[in-house]
Amino acid sequence: MLTFPRSKPVQYLAALPALFCALGYAQKTPAADPVPQASPASLHDTLLAKATSLYYSTARAGLRDFDCQVHPDWARMMKSARKGAALPVDDPKLALLNTVTITLHADLKGGSSLDWKLPEHSERPLDDSQTAMLNQVHHGIEQSLGGVLKMWMPLVNGSIAETLGEDSAEISEGANGYTLRSKESGESETEFFDRGLVLKESDVVTAMGSNVKLKPAYQATSLGLLPMSFVAETHEPGAAAQAPAQQMSGYMEYQAVSGMQVPARITIVLQSVVEMDFRLDGCMVNPR
C-alpha cells in the first residue's frame, strides 16, 4: 500500500480558506513494453522488477531530505484569491509579505516544515492586524505546501514499485492494465496501472469514510519516470457528501542538486479558491 496521506488531505485543503481570507499540463506517458505473462505466484515479483527499473526513486538515489529557500509569487497568490481583481502596486500586504524569508525543510519520510523569518521592525513594529495576517498566511502556506509534498513523496520515493511487490495486495490483470487492491488499519486503497505499469489513479477510502482520489501524471526522463503533476479530490461521508468535492492540483518542475532530483518549482491550485506558485533555490540535499 502506498503511504499516501489518508485523512490528512482534508486538513490540508481545509487550511487554505484561511489563507484565502488573509490575502482578501497534461503529460504524455511513454509507450512501454507490456509486462510478460506470469503465473499468479510470480506476478508480484514480475511487476516489482519491471516497476523498479521504470520509476525514478529518491530512495534509490540515496536522498534522505533536502532544504531549500522558498520564493512565493505573492502577487499571483493575492490576485487569484481576489478573483482576478487588480492588485495595487503599493499594496501594504504585498510589501510586507515580500520581506519574509522562507526556508523549507523536507524529509522524504513525509515530514516537512517551514522556517518563517521576518526582518526586524524596530522603528515601526508590526501592529496586531499585520501580525495576525502574517500568522494566518504562514499557517496556510505551511499546510498547503506540506500537503502537496506529502502527496508527491510516495510518487517519487520508490513506494509505487514496492507496493506492486506486496504479497498481501490483490492484483488483477485486465485488458487495459492492472488493478491493485490492499487494506491496512481499516483503510482500503485501489490503484490502477496501465499496461506499461504507469500509475494512473490511487483511490483511498479512510476508516472514517472519506474518499481521496489522486491522479498523477508522469514524464519520461533518462533517470526514469518523474511525477510532474497530480490532481487530488476529497469526498466527505455523511451530510458533507452533498457538498462538492474539494479539488487540489499540484505541478512540479525539477532541478538536479548533487545528482539528485528535487523540486525547483511547485504550483498549487485549489479549485475556485487560490493559486500558489513557489520557486525553490539554494537547495542542499542530505544523502542517507
N, C-alpha and C positions, 0 to 999 in steps of 0.2 A: 504494500500500500504506500502510495506517495505521501510524503509528510506535508501535504498542503494544509494550511490552517483551516479548521473546521468552523467553529463559532466565531473565530476572530474576524473574518471578512465583514461580518455585520458591524463589529465595533469600529473597524477602520472606516467603513462607509459612513457610519453614524457620526464620526468625529468631524467629517467635512462640512456639514452645515454650520458648525461653529466658526470654521474658517471663513465660510461664505459671509456670515454676519459681520465678522471682524473687518473684512475687506469691503463692506457696504455694497495602415498601409497593408494593403493585402500582400502578403509574402507568398511567393511560389515555392513549393517544396519540390526538390529534385526527384526525377523518376528513379526508383530504386528496384533492384532485382527482387523478385518475390522470394519469400522465405521457403526453402526446400520443405517438402512434406516430411513430417516426422511423426513417430508414434506418440500417443499421449504421454507415455512415461518420459520421453526425451524432449517434448515440446518446450518445456520451461528452459532447459539448457540451451536448446537451439536458438530460441528467441533472445535469451540473455546474451549469448555470444555475439549475435548479429547487432543487437542494440548497443552493446558496449563499444563496438567499433564505429557505430553510426553517429552517436551524440558526442559533442564536446562535454567534458566533465571537469569542473573546477577541482573536484576531489582527486581525480587522476593527475591533474596538473600540479597538485600539491598546495593549492590555495586554502588557507585557513580563515583569514579575514583580511579586510583592507580598510584604509582610512582615506578620505578624500575631502577637499574643500568643495562646498556646495554653493552654487550661484543661482538662486531662483530668478526667474523672469517675473519680477513683481508686477510690472506694468501689465503684462499679459494676464496674469492671475487676477488682478483687480478689475481689469476691463471685462473679463469673462464673468466674474462674479456680479458685475453690474449690468449684465446682459448686453454688453457691447457699447454701453454709454461712454461718451468721450471722457477721458481722464485728464484733468488739468495738469499741465507741465509742472506746476509748483504744488501739487497735491501734498499736504503735510504727512499723510500716512506713507505715501511712496517715498518721500525723502527720508523719513525715519527708518523704514524697512531697509533702505539701501545702505544704512550704516551698520547693519548686523553682519557679523562674521559667523559662518556656519561650518562646522566640521562633522562629517558623517563617519561613524564607526560601525562597520558592517561585519557581522560574524556569520560565516557560511552555515553555521548550525541553526541559524534562524533569528538571532537577536540583533537588533540594530538600535543605535541611539544617536542623538544629535547634540553636539556642543553648540550652544547658542550664546554668542558673546556680543555684548553691547559696548560701544565706546563710552568713555567717561563723559558725563554731562554735568560736570561740577559747576559751570557757570549758569547752566539752565537745566536744573533737574527735571526729570520726567514727571508729568502730573499723573493723577490717578487714571484718567481715561487713556493716556498713552501707554501706561504700564499694563492696563487691562487688555488693550488691543494687542500689544506685543506678546503677552502671555497666551492669548487666545490663538494667535497665528502660530506661535511656537508649538502649541499642543496640536493644532490641526496639521501642520507640516510634518511633525514627527510621526503622528499616527498614519497619515496617508503615505508618506514616503516609506516608513517602516512596513506598512501593509503591502505595498507593491513589491518591496524587496523580499518579503516573506513568501509571496506567491511566486516570485521569479526564482528564488534559490532552488526549490526542488526540480525546476525545469532545466537547471544547468549544473547541478552538483552530482549527477550520476544516478539519482533516485529512479529515473524512468527505466533505465536498464535493469536496475536491481529489482524493481517491482515485477518485471517480467520473469525473473528467476525465482520468485517466491512460490514454493510448493503449496502453500496454504491458499493461494489465489486460484480461482477457477478461470481457465482460459477456454474460450470457444472461438472457432475459426469460421468465417463466413466468406461470401463472395467478394466483399469489399474490404476485408481485413480481419482484425482480431478484437475481441471484447474480453476485458479482464475484470472480474468481479472479486471483491475482497471485503472482509468485515473485521472491525477491530474496536473494542471498547464501546459497543453499542452504535457505532457509526458504520455506514456502508459506502463503498465507492465503486463506481463503474467507470472504466477507462476504455476509450475507443481508439484503436490504432488502424491506420490504413495498411495496405498490403506491404508497404515498404517499412513498416514499424514506426512511422511518424505519428506521434500522439496528436489526435485531433480534438479530443474533449475529455475532461475529467468531471464526473457528476457525483457529488458527495451529498449524502443525507446525514445530518448530525443526529446525535442522541436526542436532541431537543426538537427535532423535526424540521430544522431549517435545511433548505436545499441550496447548494452552491455549485454553479456550473462554471467551469473555466475552460476557455477555448484558446489555446496558444497557436502561434504561427512561427515557423522556423525558417532559417535561411542557411543554405549550404555554404560552408567555408572550408578552407584547407585543413582546419582543425576539427571539423565535424559540424553537426547541426547546432546552431545557436538560436535561442528563443529571441525573436525580435519584437513580439507584441503578444498581448493576450486580452481577452475580454472576460470579465468575471461578473456573473449575475447571481444575486442572492434573493431567494424567495422565502418568506416567513410563513410559519404554520398558523393555524387558528384564524382568528379575525383579521390578523395582519396579512393573511394570504390574499385578501381582496385588494390590497394596495399594489401598485405597480412594482415590478421587480427593481431592486437597486442595481444599477449597472456601472461598473468602473472599467476603464480601458487603460492599459499600460503599454508604453512603447520604449524600446531600448536602442541605444547606439553604444558601440564598444570602443575600447582603447586597450592597447597592449601595454602592460606595466610589468617589467621584468619577465616578459614572456607569458604573462597570464592575462586572461581576458576579464576586464572589469567594466562597469558602465561608464560611458563618457557623457551620456545624456539620458535623462529619464523624463518622459512626458506622461502625465496622469490626467485623464479626462473623466470627471464624474458627470454623467449624463444630466443635462439641463441644470447643472449647478455651478461648476467651476472647471477651468483648465489650468494645470500647473506644469511648468517646464523648468527643469533643473539641469544646469551644466556642471559637470564634475571635473576637477583638475587637481594637480598637485597630489596625485594619489600615491600611496605607499602600500605595498602588499606584504603580508606576513605569511610565509610558507609554513607548512606543517613541520 
